[in-house]
Amino acid sequence: MNNSNPLREYELNLTRRQLFGRTALGLGTAAMANLLGPDLLAEGTAERTGLHHAAKAKRVIYLFMSGGPSHHDLWDYKPKMKEMFGEQLPDHIRDGQRITGMTAGQKTLPVCPSKYKFTKHENNDRGVWVSELLPHTATVAKDLCVVHSTFTEAINHDPAITYIQTGSQIPGRPSLGAWLSYGLGSMNENLPGYVVMHAKTSFAEQSLFSRLWGTGFLPSDHQGILLRSQGDPVLYLSNPAGVTRKDRREQLDALAALNQEQHKRFADPEILARIKQHEMAYRMQASVPELMDLSQEGKETFELYGENARQPGSFAACCLNARRLAERGVRNIQIFHRGWDAHGNLPKEHESQCKDVDQGCAALIKDLKRLGMLDETLVVWGGEFGRTSYCQGGLTNENYGRDHHPRCFTVWMAGGGVNAGITYGQTDDYAYNIADADGNPIKPQPSKEHRTPGTMHIHDLNATILHLLGIDHKRLTYRYQGRDFRLTDVHGSVVHEILT
C-alpha cells in the first residue's frame, strides 16, 4: 500500500527553478506574446530579436568528405615534390610532429608526390589549381574560394570529426547545424531547420555517429533530421496500417494536452521541445514525400547532375535534394560522404570517391547559380583533416597510401558572401606545413583574438560560417551547468580576407 502524501510529493518535485519558471509564465508573458507574435518569442533564436549584423547568406549547404581527402591529390599542387620522389621527408619539415600508430613503425617516411595532373583556372592572379580527378568541379573553379591553410589539432578520425562539427574533441557539445537552428530558427514551418543526408559510397570505413548532427545540451528540437534513401525518408514517417491522418491529429492533440500539463507542473523546456517535434513530424508527413519526389525535375536537371542523380542515396541525388531543400527554406543542409581514409591504394579509392562526388558538386554550384540562389547560399566542402606528404606502406609511381595529416588541409567555399576564384593561405613545398608569405613553414595556434595571417583554424572556419549567416560567434551562447557555451569555445576569428 502506498502511504505517500501526494501534496508533499508535489512540493518535493517543485524545485526553486521550477517555482520561478512557473510564476514567470503569467498574464504579463501572455500579453507580451500577443504583442510581439510567435516568431520573436519562439524557443531558440539568437537573441530572438534579429541577426547580430547583416547576413550575406540565408543558408548553408555543407558537403562533408568524411575520412580526410588528400589535398595533395586534389587541390594543393606541389611540383617540387616530384624531384624528391621516394626520399626521406626532411626532419625540419616534420619538426617533431606526432604521427599516428599506423606509420609510427615505418623506418622511413618517403616523399610521395601526386601522380595526377593539375590545371590552373585563373579568375585573377590568385587562380585555383584543380586535379584531373575533379573535371566537373574544375568547370566551377572560378566560383570557388579554396583555402589551403585549414588546420586542426586532432589526428584521429572520431575526435577530428567531432571537433570540426561541434567545436570540441569530446562528445556532448551541440553540432554546427544545431547551433544554426538555435540561432536562426526555421524559414519553413513544414520542414526542419536542419537536414542531414548520407550519400552512398564504396568505401564506408568509418561510422558516423548521430552526435555529429545532434543537439548536445541545446533543446532537442534543434536536432538534425536524417533523410534516408530507402523506405520512409524519415523513420516512422508513414502512419501504421489502420491509422488515418485524422486519427494521428487526434492522438497528437491528446498528447499535447498531457505534455502541457507536465510543463505546468515541472516547467521543463524540453517538454515544449517535445511538443514542437511532434507537430513538426505531423507536418512532415505531408511535406517530405513531395520534397523527395524527383520526378518533378526536368530533363535538363538530370543532364546537369547526371543520370546517377536518379539513384536514391547517390551523392548527386543528395545534392539535388539539397537544392530542393534550400528552395523550400531549410537553412542548414549537410551531406556526409564517407570513405576518404586512403591509407593504402589511394589512387583506386580516391578515383572512385571523386567519381561519386565530382559532378554533383559542380551541378549544385551551377544549379544554385542559374536559379539566382548562389549569392545567398554558402556551400562548404571539406573533411576533418588532410593527408600526409609521405607515403604509408609501399611506394610506387602508380600506387601509394597516405596517413592522417591535421597540420594543413584544403577546404573550399562558394557563394554566400565569399570571394570567387581565389585561393587563401599557402603551404610549404611539401604541403606539410602552412607557410608564410615567403614560403617558410609556420606553426599557428588556435586564436582567441589575433589569428595568424593566412591561416584558418577549424574554429575560424566555423566563426566565418556563422558570420556569413549574420551571427557573431562570440554572442551566440547557451548557458549550461553555470557556463555560457558557444560553438567556437573561447577561440576563433572571422577570416575577413576571403569575404566580399
Residue pairs with C-beta under 8 A, 6 or more apart in sequence:
10 265
13 265
13 266
17 267
18 266
18 267
18 268
21 267
22 264
22 267
25 267
32 41
33 41
39 45
39 185
40 48
40 49
41 48
42 48
42 185
43 219
43 221
43 269
43 272
43 273
43 276
44 181
44 182
44 183
44 185
44 218
44 219
44 221
44 222
45 182
45 183
45 184
45 185
46 52
46 182
46 183
46 184
46 471
46 475
46 476
47 475
51 184
51 469
51 470
51 471
52 470
52 471
52 472
52 475
52 476
53 467
53 470
53 472
54 470
55 468
55 469
55 470
56 376
56 378
56 416
56 417
56 468
56 470
56 499
56 500
57 376
57 377
57 378
57 415
57 416
57 417
57 468
57 469
58 187
58 331
58 376
58 377
58 469
59 326
59 330
59 331
59 332
59 333
59 376
59 377
59 378
59 469
60 180
60 331
60 332
60 333
60 377
60 378
60 379
60 380
60 416
60 465
60 468
60 469
61 322
61 326
61 333
61 334
61 335
61 364
61 377
61 378
61 379
61 380
62 176
62 177
62 332
62 333
62 334
62 335
62 379
62 380
63 319
63 335
63 337
63 357
63 361
63 364
63 379
63 380
63 381
63 382
64 165
64 334
64 335
64 336
64 337
64 382
64 383
65 337
65 340
65 353
65 357
65 381
65 382
65 383
66 157
66 161
66 206
66 208
66 336
66 337
66 338
66 339
66 340
66 383
66 384
67 157
67 203
67 205
67 206
67 338
67 339
67 340
67 341
67 342
67 383
67 384
68 157
68 160
68 340
68 341
68 383
68 384
68 385
68 386
68 387
68 404
68 405
68 409
69 340
69 350
69 353
69 382
69 383
69 386
69 387
69 410
70 114
70 340
70 342
70 346
70 350
70 386
70 387
70 402
71 148
71 386
71 387
71 408
71 409
71 410
71 431
72 78
72 81
72 112
72 113
72 114
72 386
72 387
72 389
72 402
72 431
73 114
73 115
73 116
73 131
73 133
73 346
73 350
74 130
74 131
74 133
74 134
74 350
74 354
74 410
75 129
75 130
75 131
75 146
75 148
75 410
75 412
76 129
76 148
76 410
76 427
76 431
77 118
77 120
77 129
77 131
78 113
78 114
78 389
78 427
78 429
78 430
78 431
80 429
81 111
81 112
81 113
81 114
81 389
81 429
81 430
81 431
82 113
84 111
84 113
85 111
85 112
85 113
85 397
86 110
86 111
86 395
87 110
87 111
88 108
88 109
88 110
88 111
89 109
89 110
89 111
89 389
89 390
89 430
89 432
93 428
93 430
93 432
93 433
93 441
94 109
94 432
95 433
95 441
95 443
97 407
98 155
99 109
99 155
99 388
99 403
100 155
100 156
100 403
100 404
102 343
102 392
102 403
103 109
103 388
103 390
103 392
103 403
106 392
109 388
109 390
109 391
110 390
110 391
110 395
111 389
111 390
111 391
111 430
112 388
112 389
112 390
112 391
112 395
112 400
112 402
114 131
115 347
115 397
115 398
115 400
116 131
116 132
116 133
117 131
117 132
118 129
118 130
118 131
118 132
119 129
119 130
119 132
119 138
120 127
120 128
120 129
121 127
121 128
121 129
121 130
121 138
121 141
121 142
121 421
122 128
122 421
123 141
123 142
123 420
123 421
123 422
124 421
124 422
126 421
126 422
126 423
127 141
127 421
127 423
128 141
128 142
128 144
128 146
128 421
128 422
128 423
129 423
130 137
130 138
130 141
133 350
133 351
133 354
133 358
134 354
134 358
134 361
135 358
136 358
136 359
136 361
136 362
136 363
137 144
137 358
137 361
137 362
139 362
139 366
140 361
140 362
140 365
140 366
140 414
141 421
142 420
142 421
143 365
143 369
143 374
143 414
143 415
143 420
143 421
144 365
144 412
144 413
144 414
144 420
144 421
145 412
145 413
145 414
145 418
145 419
145 420
145 421
145 422
145 423
145 424
145 498
146 410
146 411
146 412
146 422
146 423
146 424
147 410
147 411
147 412
147 413
147 423
147 424
147 425
147 456
147 461
147 495
147 498
148 408
148 410
148 423
148 424
148 425
148 426
148 427
148 431
149 408
149 424
149 425
149 426
149 427
149 434
149 454
149 455
149 456
150 382
150 408
150 409
150 410
150 411
150 425
150 456
150 457
150 458
150 461
151 406
151 407
151 408
151 409
151 434
151 444
151 455
151 456
151 457
151 458
152 160
152 163
152 164
152 384
152 385
152 406
152 457
152 458
153 163
153 169
153 406
153 446
154 160
154 162
154 163
154 169
154 384
154 385
154 406
155 385
155 404
155 406
156 404
157 206
157 341
157 384
157 404
158 206
158 209
159 169
159 170
160 169
160 384
160 385
160 404
160 406
161 206
161 208
161 212
161 384
162 168
162 169
162 170
162 171
162 211
162 212
163 169
163 384
163 458
164 384
164 458
164 461
164 462
165 175
165 176
165 212
165 213
166 173
166 174
166 175
166 176
166 211
166 212
166 216
166 487
167 173
167 176
167 459
167 462
167 486
167 487
167 488
167 489
168 489
171 209
171 211
172 211
172 216
172 217
173 216
173 217
173 485
173 487
174 182
174 214
174 215
174 216
174 217
174 218
174 222
174 478
174 487
175 211
175 212
175 213
175 214
175 215
175 216
175 224
176 332
176 462
176 465
176 487
177 194
177 196
177 213
177 222
177 224
177 332
177 334
178 194
178 213
178 214
178 215
178 216
178 218
178 222
178 223
178 224
179 218
179 222
179 466
179 476
179 487
180 193
180 194
180 331
180 332
180 466
180 469
180 471
181 192
181 193
181 194
181 221
181 222
181 331
181 332
182 218
182 219
182 222
182 476
182 478
183 466
183 469
183 471
183 476
184 193
184 331
184 469
184 470
184 471
185 193
185 331
186 192
186 193
186 329
186 330
186 331
187 193
187 329
187 330
187 331
188 287
188 328
188 329
188 330
189 283
190 283
190 284
190 286
190 287
191 283
191 284
191 287
191 288
191 291
191 325
191 328
191 329
191 330
192 224
192 225
192 280
192 284
192 330
193 222
193 330
193 331
193 332
194 213
194 222
194 223
194 224
194 225
194 330
194 331
194 332
194 333
194 334
195 224
195 225
195 227
195 325
195 330
195 332
195 333
195 334
196 213
196 224
196 225
196 226
196 227
196 333
196 334
196 335
196 336
197 226
197 227
197 229
197 318
197 321
197 322
197 333
197 334
197 335
197 336
198 208
198 226
198 229
198 313
198 335
198 336
198 338
199 313
199 314
199 315
199 317
199 318
199 335
199 336
199 337
199 356
199 357
200 229
200 311
200 313
200 314
200 315
200 356
201 315
201 337
201 338
201 339
201 353
201 356
202 339
202 352
202 353
202 356
203 338
203 339
203 340
203 341
203 349
203 352
203 353
204 338
204 339
205 338
205 339
205 341
206 338
206 341
208 336
208 338
210 226
212 336
213 223
213 224
213 226
213 334
214 223
214 224
215 221
215 222
215 223
217 478
217 480
217 481
217 485
218 478
219 269
219 270
219 272
219 273
220 270
220 273
220 274
220 277
221 273
221 274
221 276
221 277
221 280
224 332
224 334
225 234
225 284
226 234
227 233
227 234
227 288
227 292
227 321
228 234
228 235
229 312
229 313
229 317
230 312
230 313
232 238
233 288
233 289
233 291
233 292
234 281
234 284
234 288
236 281
237 281
237 284
237 285
237 288
237 289
238 285
239 245
239 247
239 248
239 285
245 285
248 282
248 285
249 282
252 278
252 279
252 282
255 278
256 275
256 278
256 279
259 271
259 272
259 274
259 275
260 275
262 268
262 271
263 271
263 272
287 328
291 321
291 324
291 325
291 328
292 321
294 309
294 310
294 317
294 320
294 321
297 320
301 309
301 320
301 367
302 309
302 310
304 363
304 366
304 367
305 316
305 317
305 319
305 320
305 359
305 360
305 363
305 367
306 316
306 359
306 360
306 363
308 314
308 315
308 316
308 317
308 359
308 360
309 316
309 317
309 319
309 320
309 360
309 363
310 317
311 317
314 356
314 360
315 335
315 337
315 356
315 357
315 360
316 359
316 360
316 363
318 335
318 360
319 335
319 360
319 361
319 363
319 364
320 360
320 363
320 364
320 367
322 333
322 335
322 364
323 364
323 367
323 368
323 371
323 373
325 333
326 333
326 368
326 373
326 377
327 371
327 373
331 469
337 353
337 356
337 357
339 349
339 352
339 353
340 349
340 350
340 353
340 383
342 349
342 350
342 387
342 401
342 402
343 392
343 393
343 401
343 402
343 403
344 392
344 393
344 401
345 399
345 401
346 387
346 399
346 400
346 401
346 402
347 398
347 399
347 400
348 399
361 381
364 379
365 374
365 379
365 414
365 415
368 374
368 377
368 379
368 415
369 415
374 414
374 415
374 416
375 415
375 416
375 417
376 415
376 416
377 415
377 416
378 413
378 414
378 415
378 416
378 417
378 418
378 465
378 468
378 469
379 413
379 414
379 415
379 416
380 411
380 412
380 413
380 461
380 465
381 411
381 412
381 413
382 409
382 410
382 411
382 412
383 409
385 404
385 405
385 406
385 409
386 405
386 406
386 407
386 408
386 409
386 410
386 431
387 402
387 403
387 404
387 405
387 409
388 402
388 403
388 404
388 405
388 432
389 402
389 405
389 430
389 431
389 432
390 402
390 403
391 400
391 401
391 402
392 400
392 401
392 402
392 403
393 400
393 401
394 400
405 432
407 432
407 433
407 434
407 443
408 427
408 431
408 432
408 433
408 434
411 456
411 461
413 498
414 420
416 468
417 468
417 499
417 500
418 468
418 498
418 499
418 500
419 498
419 499
419 500
422 498
424 454
424 456
424 495
424 497
424 498
425 434
425 454
425 455
425 456
426 434
426 435
426 439
426 454
427 433
427 434
427 435
428 434
428 435
428 439
428 440
428 441
429 439
432 441
433 441
433 442
433 443
434 441
434 442
434 443
434 444
434 452
434 454
434 455
435 441
435 442
436 442
436 454
437 454
442 452
442 455
444 451
444 452
444 455
444 457
445 452
446 457
446 459
446 491
446 492
447 457
447 459
447 460
447 491
447 492
447 493
448 490
448 491
448 492
449 493
450 493
451 457
451 460
451 493
451 495
453 497
456 464
456 495
457 491
457 492
459 488
459 489
459 491
459 492
459 493
460 492
460 493
460 494
460 495
461 495
462 473
462 487
462 488
462 492
463 473
463 488
463 492
463 493
463 494
463 495
464 494
464 495
464 498
464 499
466 472
466 473
466 476
466 487
467 473
467 494
467 499
468 499
473 486
473 487
473 488
473 492
473 494
474 486
474 488
476 486
476 487
477 484
477 485
477 486
478 484
478 485
478 486
479 485
